[in-house]
């Protein structure tokens, strides 16, 4: 039992100093790293929107570094928040087709032509896409970002 005003033992002094030093180290080191470690760097994905005279569909390929620095593409079912996506719109139909997605709108692409743009996907959600020249359920859909 410690009497008020009595000095701490040497072992208790070392314990208190060690706890204070540990607390300061944790407080000082956590702040600078918190902002950097919240999201890992995005991976590169290629998304192809294929328009033909019957519908619009999309295919996703993930780009990964393979052996000897060669890029390999893997078929994916979805993209995740943080991915950097390059979107290609390809008209494989026999007539011109327009397209709208993520605030971008293309005039009618001639048969065999393509357009593209890149964008980091920073927010999860479901993003609508549609053909601007064709009507019907087959010419619109939702692109999910998980």
RODO-2510 file (C-alpha; in nm, 4 decimals, decimal comma):
residues 146
     n   res          X          Y          Z
     1     x     0,0000     0,0000     0,0000
     2     x     0,1351     0,3391    -0,0974
     3     x     0,1250     0,6279     0,1427
     4     x     0,0535     0,9712    -0,0042
     5     x     0,3781     1,1533    -0,0687
     6     x     0,5871     0,8339    -0,0558
     7     x     0,8111     0,7758    -0,3608
     8     x     0,7271     0,5064    -0,6189
     9     x     0,9454     0,1997    -0,6341
    10     x     1,1954     0,1794    -0,9173
    11     x     0,9989    -0,0986    -1,0925
    12     x     0,6768     0,1041    -1,0866
    13     x     0,8556     0,4129    -1,2167
    14     x     0,9882     0,2146    -1,5153
    15     x     0,6414     0,0688    -1,5811
    16     x     0,4783     0,4136    -1,5823
    17     x     0,7484     0,5584    -1,8105
    18     x     0,7163     0,2620    -2,0500
    19     x     0,3355     0,2966    -2,0670
    20     x     0,3552     0,6706    -2,1336
    21     x     0,6186     0,6188    -2,4052
    22     x     0,4099     0,3447    -2,5686
    23     x     0,0964     0,5599    -2,5645
    24     x     0,2821     0,8542    -2,7232
    25     x     0,4351     0,6307    -2,9890
    26     x     0,0936     0,4884    -3,0832
    27     x    -0,0707     0,8305    -3,0972
    28     x     0,2053     0,9913    -3,3008
    29     x     0,2499     0,7089    -3,5505
    30     x    -0,1172     0,6328    -3,6267
    31     x    -0,2198     0,9744    -3,7602
    32     x     0,0085     1,0017    -4,0661
    33     x    -0,0670     0,6484    -4,1846
    34     x    -0,4448     0,6570    -4,1427
    35     x    -0,5077     0,8583    -4,4596
    36     x    -0,2759     0,6508    -4,6791
    37     x    -0,3938     0,3062    -4,5757
    38     x    -0,7710     0,3462    -4,6081
    39     x    -0,7917     0,2197    -4,9674
    40     x    -0,5350     0,0175    -5,1533
    41     x    -0,4265     0,1431    -5,4948
    42     x    -0,6673     0,0686    -5,7737
    43     x    -0,6191    -0,2084    -6,0230
    44     x    -0,6600    -0,1603    -6,3944
    45     x    -0,9713    -0,3005    -6,5630
    46     x    -1,0943    -0,2878    -6,9209
    47     x    -1,4711    -0,2749    -6,9764
    48     x    -1,6076    -0,3369    -7,3249
    49     x    -1,9659    -0,2283    -7,3998
    50     x    -2,0666    -0,4117    -7,7157
    51     x    -2,3634    -0,2709    -7,9094
    52     x    -2,5205    -0,4689    -8,1885
    53     x    -2,8585    -0,4421    -8,3593
    54     x    -3,0263    -0,6576    -8,0911
    55     x    -2,8816    -0,5449    -7,7527
    56     x    -2,6050    -0,3873    -7,5415
    57     x    -2,3804    -0,6064    -7,3260
    58     x    -2,0564    -0,5587    -7,1379
    59     x    -1,7481    -0,7672    -7,0595
    60     x    -1,4874    -0,6914    -6,7908
    61     x    -1,1193    -0,7828    -6,8087
    62     x    -0,8776    -0,7315    -6,5185
    63     x    -0,5226    -0,6422    -6,6126
    64     x    -0,2519    -0,8075    -6,4010
    65     x     0,1240    -0,8185    -6,4305
    66     x     0,2340    -1,1605    -6,5463
    67     x     0,5703    -1,3266    -6,5775
    68     x     0,8466    -1,1208    -6,7349
    69     x     0,6426    -0,7981    -6,7110
    70     x     0,3845    -0,9125    -6,9665
    71     x     0,0313    -0,7965    -6,8989
    72     x    -0,2333    -1,0656    -6,8776
    73     x    -0,6095    -1,0186    -6,8975
    74     x    -0,8512    -1,2163    -6,6834
    75     x    -1,2273    -1,2253    -6,7362
    76     x    -1,4097    -1,0759    -6,4355
    77     x    -1,7726    -1,0615    -6,3222
    78     x    -1,7534    -0,7187    -6,1563
    79     x    -1,5346    -0,4220    -6,0726
    80     x    -1,4613    -0,2924    -5,7235
    81     x    -1,4338     0,0547    -5,5788
    82     x    -1,0866     0,1904    -5,6412
    83     x    -1,0384     0,0231    -5,9785
    84     x    -0,9234     0,2427    -6,2639
    85     x    -1,1433     0,1500    -6,5582
    86     x    -1,0985     0,2111    -6,9273
    87     x    -1,4358     0,1884    -7,0986
    88     x    -1,4625     0,0941    -7,4669
    89     x    -1,7868     0,1288    -7,6625
    90     x    -1,7852    -0,0866    -7,9753
    91     x    -2,0565    -0,0885    -8,2416
    92     x    -2,0793    -0,4373    -8,3920
    93     x    -2,4155    -0,3733    -8,5550
    94     x    -2,5056    -0,2886    -8,9130
    95     x    -2,6535     0,0531    -8,8298
    96     x    -2,5291     0,3492    -8,6202
    97     x    -2,5817     0,3320    -8,2414
    98     x    -2,5423     0,6031    -7,9763
    99     x    -2,4455     0,5377    -7,6140
   100     x    -2,4656     0,7120    -7,2744
   101     x    -2,2857     0,6119    -6,9530
   102     x    -2,1397     0,7917    -6,6468
   103     x    -2,2368     1,1339    -6,7765
   104     x    -2,0716     1,0752    -7,1156
   105     x    -2,2864     1,0703    -7,4258
   106     x    -2,1713     0,9644    -7,7714
   107     x    -2,3389     1,0525    -8,0959
   108     x    -2,4213     0,7560    -8,3124
   109     x    -2,1130     0,5403    -8,3687
   110     x    -2,0915     0,4065    -8,7220
   111     x    -2,0799     0,0277    -8,7684
   112     x    -1,7368    -0,1067    -8,6769
   113     x    -1,6312     0,2107    -8,4920
   114     x    -1,5393     0,2449    -8,1256
   115     x    -1,4931     0,5116    -7,8589
   116     x    -1,3236     0,5012    -7,5188
   117     x    -1,2570     0,6916    -7,1966
   118     x    -1,0924     0,6195    -6,8596
   119     x    -1,2112     0,6934    -6,5095
   120     x    -1,1285     0,5815    -6,1544
   121     x    -1,4306     0,4203    -5,9903
   122     x    -1,4324     0,5814    -5,6468
   123     x    -1,7915     0,5196    -5,5348
   124     x    -1,9782     0,1918    -5,4993
   125     x    -2,3140     0,1763    -5,6708
   126     x    -2,5156     0,0811    -5,9749
   127     x    -2,4676     0,3009    -6,2808
   128     x    -2,7168     0,3049    -6,5669
   129     x    -2,6087     0,2732    -6,9293
   130     x    -2,8242     0,2949    -7,2412
   131     x    -2,8296     0,3264    -7,6138
   132     x    -2,9369     0,6753    -7,7168
   133     x    -3,0643     0,5645    -8,0580
   134     x    -3,2502     0,2427    -7,9688
   135     x    -3,5468     0,1779    -7,7398
   136     x    -3,6295    -0,1314    -7,5382
   137     x    -3,5035    -0,3255    -7,2375
   138     x    -3,2262    -0,4941    -7,4355
   139     x    -3,0613    -0,1578    -7,5032
   140     x    -3,0214    -0,0444    -7,1414
   141     x    -2,8893    -0,1857    -6,8186
   142     x    -2,7037    -0,1284    -6,4942
   143     x    -2,3283    -0,1534    -6,4377
   144     x    -2,2441    -0,2459    -6,0744
   145     x    -1,9382    -0,1266    -5,8806
   146     x    -1,8787    -0,3216    -5,5567
***
